[in-house]
Each structure stands twice: as C-alpha cells, then as structure tokens.
C-alpha cells in the first residue's frame, strides 16, 4: 500500500452521491472530560486529526468526485453553559450537543470535521467531535476518538485515497459484479416499505424525533443467555423483534437496512472514511419456531456479510415495487461494546480523565433509524444499562407518537422473546402473545 496521494481526485461512491442529493448529516463521537479541559491541547489534537486523516480534508464539489487537500484548519468552539442547578445545566448542554451533532457541513466545506466543547461545571465537560457522514462511518468515529485520546500515534499512515480507489476497482471488476448479482437475487421482491401508516402527528415540530429506551438488565441477560445457547446473534434477535413489534405476524419478505464496517484488510482498518455500506437484509416470513426464524435471519446476515462491500443503492431496483405511501422503511444498527465505547475504561487527556459518551443518533436516510447499543456509554444522568435502544424518525414520515410506539413495541417484543423457549415455541405464538399485550396491534 503506497502513501496517501495528497491532492488526489477520487470518484464518489454510490452512497456518497446519494447523500449529496439529500440533507447533510454528521456522525458524532463524544468524550466526557473530568478535570481541567486544556483548550490548547484539544485544539492541537483536532489539528493533528486533520493532518493525519486525508478523508477529513476532502472537498465534495460535484456528485461525481471529491478531492483531498493538502491541509486545512478545522473549527473548534467552546460553550459555557449557564443556568440555575447542575441538572438543568447538563440537560441544556446535552441538548446543545445534540443540535451540534445534527448541524450539517456546508456543501464544498473542508475540513469535514469540527469539535465543540461544552462546559456545565468547572471540572466536567463534554467534547463533541462531528464529521461529515460523506467521509465518516461508525468505525471511523472510533478511530477519531482514539486519535484524540492517544498521547502518541505510531500507526501506519492513513491510506484513504489508495484504499478508496481499490474498493471502486473491486466493485467494477468481476468479483464485485458477481457479488452485486448474488445480493440482487437475495433481496429480489422483498418489501422495503413495511405495512405501517407512518403518518406524522399534527403539530409535530419540523425536526427529527429522537427517543431512547433502556431494556432492563434481567431481560438483557436472559436474551444473551438464549443467544449463546442458540449460537446465534443479538443482531438477528433485534431484527426479529423489530418485525414483531412493527408488523406482528410477518407473512411477506421484508427488507431491512443495516450497516457493516466492511474493514477487510489491515490498511482499511486504520482508515477514516465512508467504507461502511448500508446493507440490505431480508427478513423472511415467520415460519416454524423462534429458533427456525432466528436461524434464517442469521443466515441472511452471514450472506450479506460475505458481500458487505455491495452498496444498497445497486440493489434498490430488485425490491418489490411499492408506492411511496405503502409504509415506512427501517434501518437497524447494532453496536457491540467495542464499537460504542461502552467497555472502555477512562483514559488521560492531558491532566484530565476522559471517557467516551453517547450524544446522538445519526440519520441514515430511511424513515426510521433504530439502534441497539450493548453496554452503552453513560447518559448525562449517569444511567448505563446493559442494552439501550434508540430511534429517530425522518420529519414528515413517522411522528412523535408513532416513533415512541415503535420503540416501545420493539422493547416489548424483546421481552417476550426473552421469556420463551426458542427451540419449541412457534413464531405465530410469539406474535399472538405480543398482539395480546397492552398496546398490541
């Protein structure tokens, strides 16, 4: 792998072209700081980040390509949050942080990263690092945090331009074309829009709805036990519970977006950039036992993992042709502890102690984005369950009440699954139990 080619012009991916045509969005990493926040140190770490990571110096001037600049200075701002009462100040600080996390970068801007420091107490702060989703995925966000927290960096150079060119060559070559063909066959005829009303509430504010739900630890531990016993996957369980909660008894194949890191080589693992793909999973009709259904979903996940470099945009025409009002489309992202930062111990940032934090959920472009976070970072109030669910809905599609209902039903479905034997209980019985519960369909 050669050194990064500064000044290089690179072709935009399918996902980058799609994102450029819509509203800009950011992917945010957050760090809680206890002790003195050295502003000069933080500015220097941000400058080091820009210098080290070529993708962050990209300029997207057209839908066809982007250019990597030799250098640039990124924005760093500090906000001192005033007000009566510690809890009120931190509630405001996190609300301001969420607003920062959703503020898009202007078209043609560079560098595509910025940092904001929120101080609500003399010895406690929240650092929010936002990068344009055109050049940053969930894996990249963790690399940004590691860069900020590392006193010294001795890794290999970030080879984003060369890695990106290699990916594009693969996609247009025989292996890539074969992978596209396999995935098109796998998703053929699946319904992208699930049969829901999805109507926004009258009077809802013109903004994204964001809600969190924390699953009680007893339910989470039972789900983990059953997953281990079945040699399964919590992502498969989350997808099954989503279908149960949103639709009930599934009689048709449903398409669900998810995201894979797609880091296949050592060079890719060290690269900040949009290397993830929005993959399409197919949830089959519910037949047989819970274990049968979860095994089918798990097999689909492995098939999608095999071809995880294939962009979802190249599969859209293979899906069931539906009208725009047929229902809602969903994206599901599962973050285990090593990606969410939940399992990370505190580290030093100068004279202060730092730890990762959770701030906001980044929209992907589907109507409803759903997240499962294992061992999540603590919230502003210190709460930290074993499993946290999150949901955001796109304005104009699912309103506040619908988003809250979907999230609640998702949690209810996980609880029902945790309470039944997967090897003997039919899926139809699980759907019936959930339908009979308060708030059922």
C-alpha positions in Angstrom: 0.0 0.0 0.0 1.5 3.3 -1.1 1.5 6.6 0.8 -1.7 8.7 0.6 -1.8 10.8 -2.6 -2.5 14.4 -1.4 -4.4 16.4 -3.9 -5.9 13.2 -5.3 -9.3 13.3 -7.1 -11.4 10.3 -6.1 -14.7 9.0 -7.6 -17.7 9.3 -5.3 -19.3 6.1 -4.1 -23.0 5.3 -4.7 -23.7 6.2 -1.1 -21.8 9.5 -1.3 -23.7 10.5 -4.4 -27.0 9.7 -2.7 -26.1 11.6 0.5 -25.0 14.6 -1.5 -28.5 14.9 -3.0 -30.3 15.0 0.3 -29.8 16.9 3.6 -26.3 16.7 5.0 -25.7 14.8 8.2 -22.9 14.1 10.6 -21.5 11.2 12.5 -20.6 12.3 16.0 -18.1 10.9 18.6 -18.2 12.3 22.1 -15.8 12.3 25.0 -16.6 13.2 28.6 -13.8 15.0 30.4 -13.4 15.2 34.1 -10.9 17.7 35.4 -9.3 20.7 33.7 -10.1 20.9 29.9 -6.9 22.1 28.3 -8.3 24.1 25.3 -4.9 24.4 23.7 -4.4 20.7 23.9 -7.8 20.0 22.4 -7.2 22.4 19.5 -3.8 20.7 18.9 -5.4 17.2 18.9 -8.0 18.5 16.4 -5.3 19.9 14.1 -3.4 16.5 14.4 -6.6 14.7 13.4 -7.0 16.8 10.3 -3.3 16.4 9.3 -3.4 12.6 9.9 -6.7 11.7 8.2 -6.9 12.5 4.4 -10.6 11.8 4.1 -11.4 14.6 6.5 -9.7 17.1 4.1 -12.0 16.1 1.2 -13.9 18.7 -0.8 -17.1 17.5 -2.5 -17.6 19.9 -5.3 -19.7 17.7 -7.5 -21.8 14.5 -7.5 -19.1 12.6 -9.4 -15.9 13.1 -7.4 -14.1 14.6 -4.4 -10.6 16.0 -3.9 -8.2 15.5 -1.0 -6.5 18.8 0.0 -3.0 19.0 1.4 -4.1 20.8 4.6 -6.7 22.9 6.4 -7.8 24.3 9.7 -10.9 22.9 11.3 -13.4 24.7 13.6 -13.1 24.4 17.4 -15.7 26.2 19.6 -16.2 26.3 23.4 -19.6 26.8 25.0 -20.0 27.6 28.7 -23.5 26.5 29.8 -25.0 28.8 32.4 -28.2 28.4 34.5 -29.5 27.5 37.9 -28.9 23.9 39.0 -26.4 21.3 37.9 -29.0 19.0 36.3 -30.6 21.8 34.3 -27.2 22.9 33.0 -26.3 19.4 31.9 -29.7 18.9 30.3 -29.1 22.1 28.3 -25.5 21.0 27.5 -26.7 17.7 26.1 -29.4 19.4 24.1 -26.9 21.8 22.6 -24.6 18.8 21.9 -27.5 17.0 20.0 -28.0 20.1 18.0 -24.3 20.3 17.2 -24.4 16.6 16.1 -27.2 17.3 13.6 -25.8 20.5 12.1 -24.7 19.7 8.5 -21.5 20.9 7.0 -21.9 23.4 4.1 -21.5 22.0 0.6 -17.9 22.2 -0.5 -16.6 22.7 3.0 -13.2 21.3 4.2 -12.0 20.0 6.6 -15.1 17.9 7.2 -14.6 17.6 10.9 -15.2 20.0 13.8 -15.1 19.9 17.6 -17.2 21.7 20.2 -16.5 21.7 24.0 -19.5 22.1 26.3 -18.7 23.1 29.9 -21.5 22.9 32.5 -19.3 22.5 35.6 -15.8 23.7 36.3 -14.4 20.2 36.4 -16.7 18.4 33.9 -17.0 18.9 30.2 -18.4 17.2 27.1 -16.3 17.2 23.9 -18.3 16.6 20.7 -16.4 15.7 17.5 -18.6 15.8 14.4 -17.5 14.6 11.0 -19.5 14.7 7.7 -21.1 11.3 7.0 -19.8 11.6 3.5 -16.4 10.6 4.9 -17.1 9.0 8.3 -18.8 5.8 9.4 -19.2 4.2 12.8 -15.8 2.5 12.7 -14.2 5.8 11.7 -15.8 7.6 14.6 -14.0 5.3 17.0 -10.7 6.0 15.2 -11.3 9.7 15.7 -11.8 9.2 19.5 -8.7 7.0 19.7 -6.7 9.8 17.9 -8.0 12.4 20.4 -7.1 10.3 23.4 -3.7 9.0 22.3 -0.7 10.9 23.6 1.4 9.5 20.7 0.4 8.0 17.4 2.7 5.3 15.9 0.3 3.6 13.5 0.8 3.4 9.8 -0.3 6.3 7.6 -3.9 6.6 6.8 -4.1 5.4 3.1 -7.6 6.6 2.3 -7.1 7.6 -1.3 -5.5 4.3 -2.3 -7.9 2.2 -0.3 -10.8 4.0 -1.8 -9.6 3.5 -5.4 -9.1 -0.2 -4.7 -12.6 -0.5 -3.5 -14.0 1.1 -6.6 -11.9 -1.1 -8.8 -13.2 -4.2 -7.0 -16.8 -3.1 -7.4 -16.5 -2.6 -11.1 -14.4 -5.8 -11.6 -15.6 -9.4 -11.9 -15.7 -10.1 -8.2 -17.7 -7.0 -7.5 -20.2 -7.7 -10.3 -20.6 -11.3 -9.0 -21.3 -10.0 -5.5 -23.9 -7.5 -6.8 -25.6 -10.3 -8.7 -25.8 -12.5 -5.6 -27.2 -9.8 -3.4 -29.8 -8.7 -6.0 -31.0 -12.3 -6.1 -31.1 -12.5 -2.3 -33.3 -9.3 -2.0 -35.5 -9.9 -5.0 -39.1 -9.0 -4.3 -38.6 -8.0 -0.6 -40.8 -5.1 0.7 -38.7 -2.1 1.6 -41.7 -0.2 2.9 -43.3 -2.1 5.8 -47.1 -2.0 6.1 -47.5 0.8 8.6 -49.4 4.1 8.4 -46.4 6.1 9.4 -48.3 9.4 9.3 -46.8 12.3 11.2 -48.6 13.9 14.1 -50.4 17.1 13.5 -48.5 19.9 15.2 -45.2 18.0 15.4 -42.2 20.3 15.2 -40.3 20.4 11.9 -37.4 18.4 13.3 -36.1 14.9 13.8 -37.8 12.9 16.6 -35.2 11.1 18.8 -36.1 8.7 21.6 -34.2 6.2 23.8 -35.4 3.2 25.6 -33.4 1.2 28.1 -34.0 -2.5 28.4 -33.9 -3.8 32.0 -30.8 -5.8 32.8 -32.7 -9.0 33.7 -34.2 -9.1 30.2 -30.9 -8.4 28.5 -29.1 -11.1 30.5 -31.8 -13.6 29.5 -31.5 -12.6 25.9 -27.8 -13.0 26.0 -28.1 -16.5 27.6 -30.5 -17.6 24.9 -28.3 -16.2 22.2 -25.3 -18.2 23.5 -27.4 -21.3 23.9 -28.7 -21.0 20.3 -25.2 -20.0 19.0 -27.0 -17.0 17.5 -26.7 -13.3 17.1 -28.2 -10.4 19.1 -28.5 -8.5 15.8 -30.7 -11.3 14.5 -32.8 -11.2 17.7 -33.1 -7.4 17.4 -34.3 -7.7 13.7 -36.8 -10.4 14.6 -38.1 -8.3 17.5 -38.4 -5.2 15.3 -40.5 -7.2 12.7 -42.7 -8.5 15.6 -43.2 -5.1 17.2 -43.7 -3.2 14.0 -45.8 -5.6 12.0 -46.7 -8.6 14.2 -47.1 -11.8 12.2 -44.9 -11.4 9.1 -46.3 -13.1 6.0 -44.1 -11.4 3.4 -40.4 -10.9 3.0 -39.3 -7.5 4.5 -36.2 -5.6 3.6 -34.2 -4.0 6.4 -31.2 -1.8 6.1 -28.2 -2.3 8.4 -24.6 -1.3 8.3 -21.4 -3.3 8.2 -18.0 -1.9 8.8 -16.5 -3.8 5.8 -13.0 -3.5 7.0 -11.3 -6.4 5.3 -7.6 -5.5 5.4 -5.1 -4.1 7.9 -4.8 -0.9 5.8 -8.6 -0.5 5.7 -8.8 -0.9 9.5 -6.7 2.2 10.0 -8.6 4.4 7.5 -11.1 7.1 8.4 -13.6 7.3 5.6 -17.0 6.1 4.4 -16.1 2.4 4.0 -19.3 1.1 5.5 -22.2 0.1 3.4 -25.9 0.3 4.1 -26.6 -3.4 3.5 -30.0 -4.8 2.8 -31.1 -7.8 5.0 -34.2 -9.8 4.1 -36.4 -10.9 7.0 -38.3 -13.9 5.7 -42.0 -14.8 6.5 -42.3 -16.1 10.0 -42.5 -19.9 9.8 -41.6 -22.6 12.4 -40.1 -22.0 15.8 -38.4 -18.9 17.1 -35.1 -20.7 16.5 -36.0 -21.5 12.9 -36.8 -17.8 12.3 -33.7 -16.6 14.0 -31.5 -19.1 12.2 -32.9 -17.9 8.8 -32.2 -14.3 9.7 -28.7 -15.2 10.9 -28.0 -17.0 7.6 -29.1 -13.8 5.8 -26.8 -11.7 7.9 -23.8 -14.0 7.0 -24.8 -13.9 3.3 -24.8 -10.1 3.5 -21.5 -10.0 5.4 -20.0 -12.1 2.6 -20.9 -9.3 0.1 -20.7 -6.4 2.5 -19.0 -4.1 0.0 -22.0 -4.1 -2.3 -23.8 -0.7 -1.9 -27.5 -0.9 -1.2 -28.1 1.6 -3.9 -27.3 -1.1 -6.5 -30.0 -3.4 -5.2 -32.9 -1.0 -5.0 -34.5 -1.9 -8.3 -34.7 -5.6 -7.3 -37.0 -4.8 -4.4 -40.8 -5.1 -4.5 -42.2 -2.1 -6.5 -44.3 -0.2 -3.9 -45.9 3.2 -3.8 -44.3 5.8 -1.6 -47.3 5.6 0.8 -47.1 1.9 1.5 -45.5 2.3 4.9 -42.1 3.0 6.5 -38.5 1.9 5.7 -36.2 1.0 8.6 -32.5 0.9 9.3 -31.1 -1.1 12.2 -27.6 -0.6 13.6 -26.2 -2.9 16.3 -23.3 -1.6 18.2 -21.5 -4.0 20.5 -19.4 -2.6 23.3 -16.1 -2.4 21.4 -17.7 -0.1 18.8 -19.9 2.0 21.2 -17.0 2.6 23.6 -19.1 1.3 26.4 -16.5 -1.2 27.6 -13.7 1.3 27.5 -12.0 2.4 30.8 -11.2 6.1 31.4 -8.0 7.4 29.8 -5.9 10.5 30.3 -6.3 13.6 28.2 -3.6 15.9 29.4 -4.2 16.4 33.1 -7.9 15.4 32.8 -9.6 12.0 32.7 -11.6 11.2 29.6 -14.2 8.5 28.6 -16.4 8.0 25.6 -20.0 9.2 25.8 -23.3 8.9 23.8 -24.8 12.0 22.4 -26.9 11.5 19.3 -28.1 9.1 16.7 -27.2 9.9 13.1 -29.9 9.6 10.5 -29.2 7.3 7.5 -31.9 8.4 5.1 -34.5 5.7 5.9 -37.8 6.8 7.5 -36.9 5.3 10.9 -33.4 4.6 12.2 -33.1 2.1 15.1 -30.1 1.3 17.2 -29.2 -1.4 19.6 -26.2 -0.5 21.8 -24.7 -3.1 24.1 -23.0 -1.8 27.3 -23.6 1.8 26.2 -21.7 4.8 27.5 -23.5 6.5 30.4 -26.1 9.2 29.8 -25.8 12.7 31.3 -27.6 11.4 34.4 -25.1 8.5 34.8 -27.6 5.8 33.8 -26.0 2.9 32.0 -28.0 -0.3 31.3 -26.6 -3.4 29.6 -28.8 -2.7 26.5 -30.1 0.6 25.1 -32.5 1.0 22.2 -32.7 4.2 20.2 -35.0 5.5 17.4 -35.0 8.6 15.2 -37.7 9.3 12.6 -37.4 11.5 9.5 -39.6 14.5 9.6 -42.8 14.2 7.6 -43.0 10.4 7.8 -43.3 9.0 11.4 -44.4 11.5 14.0 -43.5 11.6 17.7 -46.2 9.2 18.9 -45.5 6.7 16.1 -41.8 6.7 16.9 -42.4 6.2 20.6 -44.9 3.4 19.8 -42.4 1.6 17.6 -39.6 1.9 20.1 -41.9 0.7 22.9 -43.2 -2.2 20.9 -39.6 -3.2 19.9 -38.8 -3.4 23.6 -41.9 -5.4 24.3 -41.0 -7.9 21.6 -37.5 -8.4 23.0 -39.1 -9.0 26.5 -41.5 -11.6 25.0 -38.7 -13.3 23.2 -36.6 -13.4 26.4 -39.4 -15.2 28.2 -39.9 -18.2 25.8 -38.0 -21.3 24.8 -36.8 -20.6 21.2 -36.4 -24.2 20.2 -40.0 -25.2 20.9 -42.2 -22.0 20.7 -43.7 -21.3 17.3 -43.3 -17.8 15.9 -47.0 -17.5 15.5 -47.4 -18.0 19.2 -44.9 -15.2 20.0 -46.8 -12.9 17.6 -50.1 -13.7 19.4 -48.6 -13.1 22.8 -47.3 -9.7 21.7 -50.6 -8.8 20.0 -52.5 -9.5 23.2 -50.2 -7.3 25.3 -51.2 -3.7 26.1 -50.6 -1.5 23.1 -50.7 -4.6 20.7 -51.8 -4.3 17.2 
